[in-house]
């Protein structure tokens, strides 16, 4: 089993009424899920300040809910502590 997991996302664009996939990317990288952990079930919502992601972080059999923020929905900063 790998020491961390990454969730594949898709960068996409919207034109009129059609979404187009630009390229896949790792939605959760090693900054959000350090070695020895696994990230699960990310959920992203847009708010007035940008984007917020909630995700589970599994370590030693215990899952904690974490929060990260992003201005662009691509580059994320994890918040310290649990939700």
TILO-174733 format. One record per atom (N, C-alpha, C): x, y, z; residue in three letters. Coordinates in steps of 0.001 Angstrom, whole numbers, plus 524288, in hexadecimal, padded with zeros to 5 digits. Example, Ala and Ser with C-alpha at 12.3 -4.5 7.8 and 13.67 -1.06 7.14 Angstrom:
<rs>
833867E9C681E78ala 8300C7EE6C81E78ala 833907F31C81E78ala 832327F73681BA8ser 835667FBDC81BE4ser 832648001E81EBEser 
</rs>
This chain:
<rs>
8034B7FB6780000unk 800008000080000unk 80377804D780000unk 8025B808CE7FCBCunk 8059080D7E7FC98unk 8050281098801A2unk 808ED813CC802C9unk 808CC816C980799unk 8051081B6880744unk 803BF81D1A802ACunk 7FFDC8213D8021Cunk 7FCDB8204B7FD18unk 7F8328226A7FCD6unk 7F517821BD7F81Eunk 7F3EB827077F5BFunk 7F30F827177F0C4unk 7F1E782BE57EDFDunk 7ECE682B277EAF4unk 7E98782EFA7EB27unk 7E4A382EC57E83Funk 7E558831C17E32Funk 7E42682F257DEF3unk 7E4A48319A7D9DFunk 7DFFB835247D8FAunk 7E0FF839DE7D757unk 7DCEA83D8C7D5F1unk 7DD7E83EEA7D038unk 7DA38842617CE71unk 7DA8F8441D7C902unk 7DA0C849FC7C8E1unk 7DDC184C7B7C661unk 7DD1F852077C54Dunk 7D9618526F7C0BEunk 7D5B6855F67C11Cunk 7D1E18565C7BCEFunk 7D09185C117BBDCunk 7CE6185D027B751unk 7CCAF862337B5CAunk 7C6F6861EA7B43Dunk 7C445866477B4C9unk 7BEBA866857B36Bunk 7BE0886A857AF1Aunk 7BB74868EB7AAF8unk 7BA7986C667A692unk 7B4B986C017A518unk 7B1B786FF17A65Eunk 7AC2786FD87A525unk 7A95386BD27A860unk 7A850867447A617unk 7A59B863197A8E7unk 7A8C085E0C7A8FAunk 7ADD285E5F7A7B7unk 7B106859AB7A740unk 7B5D785A067AABDunk 7B6CC855D67ADD0unk 7BB98855547B0D1unk 7BF87852427AD9Aunk 7C46A853EE7AD88unk 7C88E851227AAD0unk 7CCE584FE47AEABunk 7CEAC84AFC7AEBDunk 7D2FC849677B21Dunk 7D81184B307AFA6unk 7DB2C84E0E7B29Cunk 7E0238500A7B0B7unk 7E47484C167B1B5unk 7E4E884A457B691unk 7E8EC846787B7FBunk 7E7D38445C7BD6Cunk 7E97283F937BE8Dunk 7E8EB83D937C3E1unk 7ED3D83FCF7C75Dunk 7EC5683FE97CC73unk 7F04B841A67D023unk 7EF4583F147D565unk 7F32C83F297D8DDunk 7F28D83D107DE21unk 7EFD6841207E183unk 7EB0C83FEA7E333unk 7E80C843947E65Dunk 7EA43844047EBE1unk 7EC6183FBC7EDEEunk 7EECA83FD07F31Eunk 7F46083DEE7F281unk 7F810841677F39Funk 7FD93840027F305unk 8001683F277F85Dunk 8053183E837F875unk 807EE83D3F7FD54unk 807DB841BF8013Funk 806A7846817FF91unk 8062584ACB8034Aunk 8014084A2E806A9unk 7FD1E847EA8045Dunk 7F8398472E8073Aunk 7F7ED841D7809D6unk 7FA7E83DF780799unk 7FA89838A7809C5unk 80030836DA80A36unk 802CD8382880E8Bunk 80854836D080F23unk 80945830E980F45unk 80E1882F6D80EB1unk 80F98829E180ED0unk 80D6D8274A813B7unk 80B998227A8130Aunk 8096C81F9181764unk 8039D820738182Eunk 8012982385814ADunk 7FB968248D8150Cunk 7F8F28235080FDAunk 7F3D0822FE81009unk 7F0AA8226B80B4Cunk 7EC4B8266B80B83unk 7EB59829238073Aunk 7E71382CE3806F0unk 7E25F82A4880469unk 7DDBD82B7680674unk 7D8FA8290980470unk 7D4A782D0A803B5unk 7D13B82BEA80014unk 7CC3D82E9D7FF5Eunk 7CC90834957FF39unk 7CFBB836DA7FBCCunk 7CFF683C927FB8Eunk 7CAD783ED57F975unk 7C93A8432C7FBC0unk 7C4AB8461A7F9FCunk 7C65584BD07F97Aunk 7C55584E227F4F7unk 7C6EA8538C7F3FAunk 7C20D856DC7F322unk 7C1EC85B667F5BFunk 7BDBF85F317F503unk 7C02B8648A7F401unk 7BD5E867B07F10Dunk 7BF2486D017F004unk 7BC68870A97F3C7unk 7BF68874577F5FBunk 7BD13878507F950unk 7BEF187DAF7F777unk 7BDA2881BB7FA59unk 7BEE68870E7F8B6unk 7C4C3888127F85Eunk 7C7EB885097FB36unk 7CD95885D57FB4Funk 7D0938823A7F7AAunk 7CDFC87EA77F506unk 7D0A587AE47F19Bunk 7CE33875907F22Funk 7D16B871AF7F3A3unk 7CF9A86C4C7F419unk 7D13A86A0B7F958unk 7CDFD866847FB59unk 7CF17863C880039unk 7CE9F85DF47FF25unk 7D27385AED800E5unk 7D2418553A8006Bunk 7D234852DB805E2unk 7CE8284F52806C3unk 7CE6A84C1880B73unk 7CFE184698809C0unk 7D312843F480CCDunk 7D4B983EAB80B75unk 7D62983BB581060unk 7D5E68369681006unk 7D77C8335181461unk 7DD4683217813F5unk 7DFEE8321781857unk 7E579830B08187Aunk 7E60E82C0881C2Dunk 7E75F82788819EFunk 7E7D4822AC81CDEunk 7ED7D821CA81E7Eunk 7EE368211D8239Aunk 7F36A81FEE825BAunk 7F2C481C3282A4Aunk 7F58A817DC82A0Bunk 7F573813FD82E4Bunk 7EFE88124C82FBBunk 7EC948118F82BD7unk 7E75280FA982CC8unk 7E363813C082E7Bunk 7E4FC8189E82EECunk 7E17B81CD68308Bunk 7E0EA820C582C23unk 7DC0B8222C82ADFunk 7DB0F82618826D3unk 7D99882B3D82967unk 7DC2782F58827BFunk 7DAFE834A0829A2unk 7D916837D9824FDunk 7D57A83B64825EEunk 7D38883ECF821CDunk 7D70A8439A8218Funk 7D8FD844B181CE9unk 7DC928491181C0Bunk 7DA0D84D0981862unk 7DC34851BA81842unk 7DA3F855EF814F0unk 7DEE08587D8123Bunk 7DE35859A680D34unk 7E22E85C7280A31unk 7DF6D860A980707unk 7E246864D4805C8unk 7E0038691D802C0unk 7E34486A1B7FDDDunk 7E0B486C8F7FA04unk 7E34886DB17F512unk 7E0C9872797F28Funk 7E404875C17F034unk 7E1FE87A2F7ED38unk 7E00F8787E7E7DFunk 7E29A874797E5A0unk 7E177872FB7E036unk 7DF3686D807DF8Dunk 7DEB786A857E3C3unk 7DCB1865337E36Bunk 7E0B78613A7E1AAunk 7E58E862E77E0FDunk 7E9BF85F6A7DF34unk 7EE3085F0D7E325unk 7EF88863597E58Eunk 7F3D5863967E952unk 7F1748643D7EEBEunk 7F29C860747F230unk 7EFF3860177F733unk 7F39F8610C7FBC0unk 7F18B863747FFF3unk 7F45D86437804C9unk 7F14A861A580922unk 7F3A885DD280BAFunk 7F11685B0C80FF8unk 7F10585E84814C3unk 7ECAE85E5981790unk 7EC528612A81C83unk 7EE3085D94820DFunk 7F09F85FE0824CAunk 7F28385CD382946unk 7EDDD85AE182C72unk 7EE838567182ED0unk 7EA778544C8322Dunk 7E6338518382F2Dunk 7E27284F9083201unk 7DE0E84CAF82FD3unk 7D9308502782FDDunk 7D57884EAB82C99unk 7D08C8518F82C6Funk 7CD468500283113unk 
</rs>
